[in-house]
Amino acid sequence: MSGNYSSLGSESVGGSVPFCPVIIFDILSYMSYPYFYCFSDSNLQTFPPSDNRGKVAGSFQPPRDADDTFSQPGQGGQGGGADTPQGWQSYFNVITYRPYFNVDTVDVLERIKDSLFPYKSDFVEKTSHNPDMYGPFWICSTLVFVTAALGNFAAYLAHKTSAGGGEAWHYDINKVTYAAIMFYGYVGVIPLGLYFLLKYLGVVSGLIQLWCLYGYSLFVFIPASFLSVVPWDIMRWVVVGVATLMSAAFLGLNIRSHIKTGSDRWFMIVMSAVALQLGLGLVIKLYFFTFFYHDTLKI
């Protein structure tokens, strides 16, 4: 059967098809009938070789409505997805705030270290391109449980070392709720008010940047809470007082360096922020680390 095959010639095939044999087999009779079809010369378009082999031609342009937001890094170091909502709806979407949590451990530790050295007053400048909310969120969350737990423990130690140590003592579970309201509310509301005030005065400032500054300013109260467990009230006043002064100085100096050249009222704004920070430290001392007789319950 192989003898009935017709072989192609060795002619080189160019831009047209001069001759093409086609063989149709009759399967039922096991016989082959070669039918030859000759195609007329076709004027096929030939493309000359180009130097842009393997490359995208430079004349290609994407559609004008193409969304390239994924390739553009957003504020905070990470770009948003193509489905990121726009306008006022973006404030109610978690994806909008994802770039502000794009920090690693090195960044957070560096910013915590800067908050413990308030005299540098360059925190706002360092975080201007990448302010985060990761650190402030976990600092506030840690403070909620640390101050509530250690506050109860400090009250227990003070009760046991007092004259009425033989009486029953009960813990105050409400300290967790009040701590959450105080720390989350303070870091959330006070910077928001300061942001609108600066906006009214014409000072350029970012809300996320203010949240970042206020959040890290509270870190010093975490180690101060552990040291305040010591059952000596004078020691507690000293520890909380030093922590409050460090926190207020860090906040005031950074706000001063940020708005001094933008508003003539910078002194009143800085002093108001410092006064609120000092008031927060006073509340922490009086509510969480001061023992009163009503904390005991008679048997």
C-alpha positions as CSV (number, residue, x, y, z in Angstrom):
1,M,0.0,0.0,0.0
2,S,2.9,2.3,0.6
3,G,3.8,2.3,-3.1
4,N,0.6,4.3,-3.9
5,Y,1.8,7.3,-1.8
6,S,3.0,10.3,-3.7
7,S,5.9,12.1,-2.1
8,L,6.3,15.8,-2.1
9,G,9.1,17.4,-3.9
10,S,12.0,19.2,-2.4
11,E,10.8,22.5,-3.8
12,S,11.1,25.4,-1.3
13,V,7.8,26.8,-0.2
14,G,7.7,30.5,-0.6
15,G,5.0,33.1,0.0
16,S,2.5,31.2,-2.3
17,V,1.3,27.5,-2.6
18,P,2.1,26.4,-6.2
19,F,1.1,22.7,-6.0
20,C,-0.3,20.5,-3.3
21,P,-1.2,16.8,-3.9
22,V,-4.1,15.4,-1.8
23,I,-4.7,11.7,-1.4
24,I,-8.1,10.4,-0.4
25,F,-8.3,6.8,0.6
26,D,-11.3,4.6,0.0
27,I,-11.2,2.6,3.2
28,L,-13.9,0.1,2.2
29,S,-12.1,-1.2,-0.8
30,Y,-8.6,-0.6,0.5
31,M,-7.7,1.2,-2.6
32,S,-6.3,4.6,-3.0
33,Y,-7.3,7.2,-5.5
34,P,-5.0,10.1,-5.7
35,Y,-6.8,13.3,-6.5
36,F,-4.7,16.3,-7.2
37,Y,-5.8,19.8,-6.6
38,C,-3.8,22.7,-7.9
39,F,-4.2,26.0,-6.1
40,S,-3.6,29.2,-7.9
41,D,-0.9,31.4,-6.8
42,S,-2.1,33.4,-3.7
43,N,-0.7,36.8,-2.9
44,L,0.0,36.2,0.7
45,Q,1.3,39.1,2.8
46,T,4.8,38.7,3.8
47,F,6.2,40.4,6.9
48,P,9.8,41.6,6.7
49,P,12.1,40.7,9.6
50,S,12.0,43.1,12.5
51,D,14.6,44.1,15.1
52,N,12.0,43.9,17.8
53,R,11.9,40.1,17.9
54,G,10.6,38.9,21.3
55,K,9.7,42.4,22.3
56,V,6.5,44.3,22.6
57,A,6.3,46.9,19.9
58,G,6.7,50.4,21.1
59,S,3.6,51.6,19.2
60,F,1.3,49.5,21.3
61,Q,-0.6,51.5,23.9
62,P,-3.0,50.1,26.5
63,P,-6.7,51.3,26.5
64,R,-7.3,54.6,28.0
65,D,-9.7,53.2,30.6
66,A,-7.1,50.6,31.8
67,D,-6.8,50.5,35.5
68,D,-3.2,50.5,36.7
69,T,-3.7,51.1,40.3
70,F,-2.2,47.7,41.2
71,S,1.1,48.7,39.8
72,Q,1.1,52.1,41.6
73,P,2.4,51.9,45.2
74,G,-0.1,53.5,47.5
75,Q,0.7,55.6,50.5
76,G,2.2,53.3,53.1
77,G,4.3,51.3,50.6
78,Q,1.7,48.9,49.0
79,G,-0.5,49.4,46.1
80,G,-4.2,48.8,46.2
81,G,-6.1,46.3,44.1
82,A,-8.0,47.0,40.9
83,D,-11.3,46.7,42.8
84,T,-10.5,49.3,45.4
85,P,-13.6,51.5,45.9
86,Q,-13.3,55.1,45.1
87,G,-14.8,58.2,46.7
88,W,-16.5,58.2,50.1
89,Q,-17.1,54.5,49.9
90,S,-13.4,53.8,50.3
91,Y,-13.6,54.9,54.0
92,F,-15.8,51.9,54.7
93,N,-13.6,49.3,53.0
94,V,-10.8,47.4,54.7
95,I,-8.7,47.4,51.5
96,T,-8.3,51.1,51.8
97,Y,-6.5,50.8,55.1
98,R,-4.3,47.9,54.0
99,P,-1.3,50.0,53.0
100,Y,-1.1,51.5,56.5
101,F,-0.4,48.0,58.0
102,N,2.4,47.3,55.5
103,V,5.3,47.5,58.0
104,D,7.7,44.9,59.3
105,T,9.1,44.3,62.7
106,V,12.2,46.4,62.0
107,D,10.1,49.4,61.2
108,V,7.9,49.1,64.3
109,L,10.9,48.6,66.6
110,E,12.7,51.6,65.1
111,R,9.6,53.8,65.7
112,I,9.2,52.5,69.2
113,K,12.8,53.3,69.9
114,D,12.3,56.8,68.6
115,S,9.3,57.3,70.9
116,L,11.5,56.7,73.9
117,F,13.9,59.5,72.9
118,P,11.7,62.5,72.6
119,Y,14.5,65.1,72.2
120,K,15.1,64.0,68.6
121,S,11.7,65.4,67.5
122,D,12.1,63.9,64.0
123,F,9.5,61.2,64.2
124,V,7.0,63.0,61.9
125,E,9.7,63.5,59.3
126,K,10.8,59.9,59.4
127,T,7.2,58.5,59.0
128,S,6.0,61.1,56.5
129,H,6.3,58.7,53.6
130,N,5.1,55.6,55.3
131,P,2.9,56.2,58.4
132,D,1.4,53.1,59.8
133,M,-1.6,52.1,62.0
134,Y,-0.2,48.7,62.9
135,G,1.9,49.9,65.7
136,P,-0.7,52.2,67.3
137,F,-3.3,49.5,67.1
138,W,-1.3,46.9,69.0
139,I,0.1,49.5,71.4
140,C,-3.4,50.5,72.4
141,S,-4.6,46.9,72.5
142,T,-1.6,45.9,74.7
143,L,-2.3,48.9,77.0
144,V,-5.9,47.9,77.4
145,F,-5.1,44.5,78.9
146,V,-1.8,45.4,80.6
147,T,-3.3,48.4,82.6
148,A,-6.4,46.5,83.5
149,A,-4.6,43.3,84.6
150,L,-1.7,45.0,86.3
151,G,-4.0,47.6,87.9
152,N,-6.0,44.8,89.5
153,F,-2.8,43.1,90.6
154,A,-1.4,46.3,92.0
155,A,-4.6,46.9,94.0
156,Y,-4.4,43.3,95.3
157,L,-0.8,43.9,96.5
158,A,-1.7,47.2,98.1
159,H,-4.6,45.6,99.9
160,K,-2.5,42.7,101.2
161,T,0.1,45.1,102.6
162,S,-2.4,47.5,104.1
163,A,-3.9,47.4,107.6
164,G,-7.1,45.8,106.3
165,G,-5.3,43.0,104.5
166,G,-7.3,40.3,106.3
167,E,-10.5,41.4,104.6
168,A,-11.7,40.0,101.3
169,W,-10.6,41.6,98.0
170,H,-12.4,41.6,94.7
171,Y,-11.1,42.5,91.2
172,D,-12.6,45.1,89.0
173,I,-13.5,43.7,85.6
174,N,-14.8,47.1,84.5
175,K,-11.2,48.3,84.1
176,V,-10.9,46.4,80.8
177,T,-13.9,48.2,79.4
178,Y,-12.8,51.6,80.7
179,A,-9.3,51.0,79.4
180,A,-10.5,50.2,75.9
181,I,-12.7,53.3,75.8
182,M,-9.9,55.5,77.1
183,F,-7.0,54.4,74.9
184,Y,-8.9,53.7,71.7
185,G,-11.0,56.8,72.2
186,Y,-8.0,59.0,73.0
187,V,-5.9,57.9,70.0
188,G,-8.9,58.0,67.7
189,V,-10.6,61.2,68.7
190,I,-7.8,63.6,69.8
191,P,-5.8,63.3,66.5
192,L,-9.0,63.7,64.5
193,G,-9.8,66.9,66.3
194,L,-6.2,68.2,65.8
195,Y,-6.4,67.3,62.1
196,F,-9.5,69.4,61.6
197,L,-8.0,72.2,63.6
198,L,-4.8,72.2,61.5
199,K,-6.9,72.0,58.3
200,Y,-8.9,75.1,59.5
201,L,-5.6,77.0,60.1
202,G,-4.3,76.0,56.7
203,V,-1.5,73.7,58.0
204,V,-0.9,70.7,55.8
205,S,-1.1,67.5,57.8
206,G,-2.2,63.9,57.4
207,L,-4.7,62.2,59.6
208,I,-2.9,58.8,59.4
209,Q,0.3,60.5,60.4
210,L,-1.3,62.1,63.5
211,W,-2.8,58.7,64.5
212,C,0.7,57.2,64.1
213,L,2.3,59.9,66.2
214,Y,-0.3,59.6,69.0
215,G,-0.2,55.8,69.0
216,Y,3.5,55.5,69.4
217,S,3.5,58.2,72.1
218,L,1.7,55.8,74.4
219,F,4.2,53.0,74.2
220,V,6.1,54.3,77.3
221,F,3.1,53.5,79.5
222,I,3.5,49.8,78.9
223,P,6.8,49.3,80.8
224,A,5.6,51.9,83.3
225,S,2.6,49.7,84.0
226,F,4.8,46.8,85.0
227,L,6.9,49.0,87.2
228,S,3.8,50.4,88.9
229,V,2.9,47.1,90.4
230,V,5.4,47.9,93.2
231,P,3.2,48.4,96.3
232,W,4.7,51.8,97.1
233,D,2.6,54.7,96.1
234,I,5.5,57.1,95.9
235,M,7.2,54.7,93.5
236,R,4.1,54.6,91.4
237,W,3.8,58.4,91.2
238,V,7.4,58.6,90.1
239,V,7.1,55.9,87.5
240,V,3.9,57.2,85.9
241,G,5.1,60.8,86.2
242,V,8.3,60.1,84.3
243,A,6.4,58.1,81.6
244,T,3.9,60.9,81.2
245,L,6.6,63.5,80.9
246,M,8.4,61.4,78.3
247,S,5.2,60.8,76.3
248,A,4.1,64.5,76.5
249,A,7.6,65.7,75.4
250,F,7.7,63.3,72.5
251,L,4.3,64.4,71.3
252,G,4.8,68.1,71.9
253,L,8.2,68.4,70.2
254,N,7.1,66.5,67.1
255,I,3.9,68.6,66.7
256,R,6.0,71.7,67.2
257,S,8.5,70.7,64.5
258,H,5.6,69.9,62.2
259,I,3.5,73.0,62.5
260,K,5.8,75.8,63.7
261,T,6.4,77.2,60.2
262,G,2.7,76.7,59.2
263,S,0.8,78.6,61.8
264,D,1.4,81.5,64.2
265,R,-0.7,79.7,66.8
266,W,1.6,76.7,67.1
267,F,2.4,77.4,70.8
268,M,-1.2,77.2,71.9
269,I,-1.7,74.0,69.9
270,V,1.4,72.4,71.3
271,M,0.6,73.3,74.8
272,S,-3.0,72.0,74.5
273,A,-1.7,68.6,73.1
274,V,0.8,68.4,76.0
275,A,-1.8,69.2,78.6
276,L,-4.1,66.5,77.3
277,Q,-1.2,64.0,77.4
278,L,-0.4,65.0,81.0
279,G,-4.1,64.6,81.8
280,L,-4.1,61.1,80.3
281,G,-1.1,60.1,82.5
282,L,-2.9,61.4,85.6
283,V,-6.0,59.4,84.8
284,I,-3.9,56.3,84.3
285,K,-2.3,56.8,87.7
286,L,-5.4,57.6,89.7
287,Y,-7.7,55.0,88.1
288,F,-5.4,52.0,87.5
289,F,-2.6,52.3,90.1
290,T,-4.2,54.0,93.1
291,F,-5.6,51.8,95.8
292,F,-8.8,53.0,97.6
293,Y,-10.5,51.4,100.5
294,H,-13.6,50.7,98.5
295,D,-11.7,48.1,96.5
296,T,-12.1,45.7,99.5
297,L,-15.2,43.8,100.3
298,K,-16.0,43.0,103.9
299,I,-16.8,39.4,104.7
